[in-house]
Amino acid sequence: MSQTPRPTTLGELRSNGHQHRTVKQELRDNLLSRLRAGQPAFPGIVGFDDTVLPELESALLAGHDLVLLGERGQGKTRLMRTIAGLLDDWSPVVHGCEINDDPIAPVCTRCRRLLAERGDELQVAWRHRSERYAEKLATPDTSVGDLVGDVDPVKVAQGRTLGDPETVHYGLVPRTNRGVFGLNELPDLAERIQVALFNVLEERDIQIRGYSLRLPLDLLLVASANPEDYTNRGRIITPLKDRFGAEIRTHYPLEVADETRLLTQEAGLVATVPEHLVEVVARLARALRESPSVDQRSGISARFGIAALEGVAATALRRSARAGEPEPVARAGDLPAVVPTLLGKVEFEMGEEGRERDVLSHLLRLAMAETFRERLAGLDLGGFTGLFAEGAVVETGELVPAVRLLEQVGTVSGLSKVLDRLGHGDDASPGVVASAVEFTLEGLHLTRRLQKDSVAGRTVYGA
């Protein structure tokens, strides 16, 4: 965080030229500044540049509350949190205010009273933009008190009357006043609770326990939801849906390059995973989204690919520890090892019961073969196939170190061109070279130019 601004009273704030702006005006101004400067408005968001982001930018410029509609793992929550990055670094609030009133234009009873009593001596505090975003996962047990507020019995016991607005304990929405509020999985919210959001979205006030507090809230409300044909647990009631200014559809990455970028950005890797293996995982996720064996209504989350990539890296790290390798580098043989751990992240069709692992393994082989053709198409691999012309074999596996694999292969004609195609130079480490060799051997097997036998974690090429 940058250094906290200096003004501590309303008088100092006025002398610094502070002007009151609503949250939506603030978001609009900062978004326009980034667009004019050619800066990314939503850093870290991948694959939405030509589809989702233009619609989102238009909605924010129009000052609309919005719903992000899409299947699981399409980055809806990430997008909501990124919107808050458009807020000012710091914003002034009335010191001690529960709903973060602007000192120049307070709305709650307490702050208006303090302004009348102290004038320019009203104390000012500062909030960083990271504190101006709140998020709530909508669950069936969420109450009106959680979102909007309720009467605080402790304040009543202190002598205040029930009609006193200061007896209210504010919920999450009022406490996010002058900020961005994200509501995840809105259809899961009970219909009677959704009704409580009517006034927040349209009239911008809240009602609690039979009396109305005229509390004009200043916030941007962003909700997320799954398509209705998948989320059968609930729905967004029509009057509430009508109060959102924009409904924006998200989607999975449309290009392999975008999927690869997303996986590389989000996965926390404990070992080196070469780019061609990241591409294999990306193609596997895309193949699952198109497979008739998979229930497409539930979708294949981006978390599937992230978990797969992290599992591959962990397998490489395990090999380096067991085999004494100085550098853990993932290889093609590490991919099948993570298939069993991924089964729980895929919803298969009813007719595929008992065949889940076979389906996943088959699609993995297709993804590997497609990546092999894409990366090494047209390359002369006679040097590799020539190794096996006289009955030689190459053994690899989960615990075979890179040095041992390279010793079996020896000097191979065309290896340098393979490394170039895979994005590696002549100074590639033994682990990276072994990964390239194993990927090439596996690709030759999948394109029916090389025999392979696999038993109990051991793989023999040329058998």
N, C-alpha and C positions, 0 to 999 in steps of 0.2 A: 504494500500500500504506500502511496505517496504521503508526504507530510500533511497532517491535519491542517486545514485553513485556520487563520488566526482569529477572525471576528468572534467574540464571545457574547455580544449583546446585539439587540435589534438595531440600536443606533449605529454601531460599527458596521453592521451588515448593510444598512441603507447607504452609508457613506461609501461603501465599496461598490455601489451600483447594482446590488442584487435585485433582479426582477422576478416576480412570481410567474412560474410556468406550470401548467399541468403536466402530468407524467406523459401523456400522449404528445403534447407539444415538444417536450424534452426529447422523447424518442424520435419524433419526426425531424427535429433540428439536427440531432447527432447522426441519424441515418443519412440525411442529405449531405452532411459534411463528409461522411465517409465515401458516399457515392461520387461526389464531386472531386474528391482527392484520389479516386481510383483505389481505395483501400477495401479489403474484404469486410463486408458488413457483418458476416457471421462466420468468423474463423473456426476451422475445425469441422465444418459441415461439408460432407463429400457427396458428390453425385446429384445435387439438387440445383446446380447453377442455372440450368436452362428450363427448369420445370417448377419446382416448389418455391425457390427463393424469389423470383420475380413476383409471384402471387403474394408471398409474405411481405415483401417490401411495399407493394401497393396497399395491402391491408394496414400496415403500420402507418404509412403516409396518410391514409384516410382516417386514422384514429379509431379503427375497429377492434373490438374484442373478437377473439377468433377461436375456432375449433380446429385442431389438427387431427385429421381422420386417416387412419392407416393401420395396417396389420402390425403384429408385434415385431420389435426389433428393427423398426424403420427410422429410428432416430428422433421420435417425437419429443421425448423428454429432453434429449440433448439440445434440440432446437429451441424448446421453451427456455432452457437455462441460458442459451446463447443470446436470446433477445435481451435479457437483463444486462448484457455487456454493452448495450447502447445507452444505458443511463449515464448521467454525469458521474465522474469519479467520486465527488463528495456533494452532499446536499445538506442545507441547514434545516434543523428541526427545533421546535420549542423544547427546551431542556426538561426531561422527565415526562414528556407527553407519551401516552400509551399508543396513540395512533399517528405519531410522527407528523404533527401539524407543521405547516410552513409558518415561520414566525410572522411573515408579512400578512398572511391570510389564514389565520387559525379557524377551525370549524367546530371543535369540541367545546363544551361548556367551560371546562377548566381553563383552557388556553385563552378563550375570549375574556374570561374574568381576569386572568393574569395580565393580559395585554392592557385592559382598561386600568388596572392598578399600577402597573410599572412602566408602561409606555416604552420608550427607547431603552430602558434598563432591563427589558425582558431578556432572560438568559437564553443563549443559543448554544445548541450542541450540533455535532456534525456526524452524519452517517455515511459510511462508504457504500458504494453501489452493491457490494456483495451482501450487505445486510438488507437490501431493499428487494430481495427476491424471496418469496416463500412458496412452498410446494406442499400439496396434500394429495395423498393417494386416496381416492374415493372408495370407501368400503361400505358394505351394507350397515355397519354399526356406527357410521358417522352421524353425528347429531347436529341439530341447528346450532346448539351451543358451541360446538367445535368450530363451525364455519363463521357464524354471525356473532354469537355471544349469548349471555344469559345473565340473570340477576345474581350478583355476588352476595351470598348470605353473610359473609364476614362484614362487608360494608354496611349491610342492613343492621347487623348486630351492633355496629359502632354508633348507631343513632340516626342514620339517614332513612328517609322514607322511601317506599317502593317507587314512588313517582319521580324521585330524584335521578336524573340521567347519570350522575356519578356513582350510582349503585351498580352499574353495568360492568360485568367482566367481558371485555371484548374478545371475539373469536379471531381466527386466523385472517379472515378477509379484512376486517377493519384495521387490524394490526399491520397489514401490508399497505395501508394507505400511503399514497405517493410512492408506489413501487409496482412490481409485476407479481401477480399471483398465478401460479400454475396448478391446475386441477387435473390430476391424472385419472384416466379411466372414468370419465364422467357418467357413462351409462350405468355403472355399478352403484351410483348414488341413488338412494331411495327416492321415489317420485315426490314425496312430501318434503324432502330435503331440497330437491331441485327447485321446488316452488319458492323456497326461502331466498333463492338467488335472483328472483324476478326483479325486485326493487333495486338490488345491487347493480344489475346490468342496465336497467332502463332509467329509473328515477334517481339512482345513485344515493339512496338512503337505506337505512336498516330499521327493522321492526323487531322488538323484543318483548315477550311476555305481555302482549295486549296493549302496549302503548308504543307510539312511534317516536323514534329519535330522528329528528331531521338532521341527519349527519351526511352531508354530501361527500361521498368518498371519491378519491382521485386515484384510480389505479387502472392497470391494464389486466384483464382477465383472459388467460389462455388456458383452454381445456384440451385434453386429448381423449380420443375414443377409438375403438376398433370398429370396423364395418359391422353393420347390423346383422349381416348374414353369418358372422362369426361369433359376436358377443350376444349370446342369447340370454344372458343372465339379466339384462335390463336394457333400457333405451333412453335416449334423450327425449324428454317430453316436448311436444311440438311448440308450446308457448316459449319455453326456454331456448330452444333451437332458433326460434325467430328473433330472439334478442341478441344473438351473436351476429356481428356484422359480416363475418367471413368464415367460410368453411374451406379448409385447404387440405387437399389429398396429398399424402406422402407416398413414397414407393421405395422399393429396393433399388440398389444401384443398377443402372441400365447397361453399363459397359463393364467388361472385365477389368479394365484399367482402374475404374472407380472403385470396384470391389477390392482390388488389390491395395489401393491407397488406403481405403478404410481399414482393412485388416492390419496393415503395417502401422497405421496411426494408433489404433486402439489396443492392439495386443501387447501384453506385458511379457516380453520374451526373455527367457533365462539362458538362451543359447542363440547362436547365429542360425537364422533360417534364410537360405538363399532365395532370391526373388522368384526363381522358377517354381519353387515349392509353394511359396505364397500364392502364386498364380494357380497352382493345382488345387489348393484349398478353395480359392475363389470360384473356380470352375465347378468344383464339387457342390458348393452352395447353390450356384445357379442351376445346376442339373437337378438338384432336389426340388427346386421351385418349379421345374417344368415336368417332373416325373408324375405319371398317372398313378404310381404306387403310393404317393404321399398325399395326405389330406391338405390341399392347397388353401382351404379356408382358414387354417391355423397359421399358415405361412412358415417360412424358414428364416428365423431371426438372424440378424447380423452377429448375434452372440454365438451362433453355431460355429461360424467360421473363426471367430476370435478364440473360442474354446479349443477348436481343432488345432489352430496354429500354436497356441500355448502348450497343448498336449504334445505336439511334435517337438517343440523346443525342449520340453521336459524330458522326453525320451532320449534326445541327443545328450542332454546334461547327464542323465543316468549312465549312458554308455561311456561318456568321458570319465566319470568317476570310477566306474567298474573296470574300464580298460586302461586307465591311466593316460588318457589323451590330454594334452595341454590346452586344447581349444575345442569346446563342444560345437559341432556343426551338424545341422540336421541333414539327413539323407532320405532318398525316396523310400527306403525300407522302413523308415519311422512312421510313415503315414498309415499303413494298415494297422499298426499297433494301437492307434487311438480310436479306431472304429468302435470297439465295444463301449467306450466311455461316451460316445456321441449319440447312442441309440435313444436315450431319454429325451433328447432335444428335438426329436422328429416325431410328428404324428402321422402314422401310416394308415392307409385305407384298411377297412375291415378284412378284405380278401387277402391281405398280405401277412396275416398273422402267422408267425413262425418263420417268415422269410425276411425279417427286417435286416438282419446282418448281411444276408446275401445281397439284398437290394443295395444297401449302402456300399458294400465292397465292390459291386459291379459298377456303380456310378463313380466310385473312386478310380477304378481302372480306366473308365472312359475319360475322366478328367485328366488323368496322367497321360493317356495316349494323345488327347487333343493338345495338351500343352507341349508334348514332345514334337508333334507335327508342326505346331505354330513356331516353336523356338528353333528347331533344327531341320526344317524342311529344306530340301535341296542340297544338304551337306553330304559330302562323301564320307560315309562311316565304314568304309571297307576295312580300315585299320582295326576297328573293334570286332567286326565279324570274322576277320582273319585270325584273330586270337584263338577261335574255337574250331578252325577248319580241320585241325589234326587231333581233335578230342580233348583239348585242354578245358579246364573248368575254373571258374572264379567263385569262391565262397565268400558270402557276406552275411550280415545279420545284425540284430539289435546290439550285440556286444562285440562285434568285430571292429577293431580300431582302424582308423583311416590309413595308417602306415602299412598295416598288414594287407589291406585291400589293394593299395597301390603296388606293393611288392608282387602280388599275384598278377597284376595287369602288366607291369613293366612299362617299357616305352611303347606308346601307341601312336601311330600315324594319324594325324587329324585331331589330336586332343587339344592343341592350342586353338584351333578354329572353333571347337565346341565351347571352350572357355570364353572365347570372344563373343559367341552367340548368346551365352548365358550371362554376359556382362561382367566377366572376370578378366583380369590381365595376366601377364606372364608371371607376376609376383604373387599369385594366389597361394594361400597356405595349403598344406597337405589336406586339411579337413575340407576345404572348399573344392579342391581338385577331386578328392574322393567322392564328394557329393555329386559333382558333375559326371564322373565316371559311372556311378551307380544309376543316376538318372538316365544316362544314355543306354546302359545295359537294359534297364527296365523298359525304356521306350522301344528298343529293338525287340524285346520279348513281346510287348503288347502289339507290335505291328508284324508279328509272326516271322521274324528274322532270326530269332534266338530262342532256344529251349531254356526252361527254368523249372526248378523243383524246389518247393518250400516245405520244410518240416520243422516244427517246434522252434520257431524263431531263427532258423538257419535257412538261407537261400543260396542255391547253387545254380549259377548260370552256365549253360553249355552242357548240362547233364543229359 
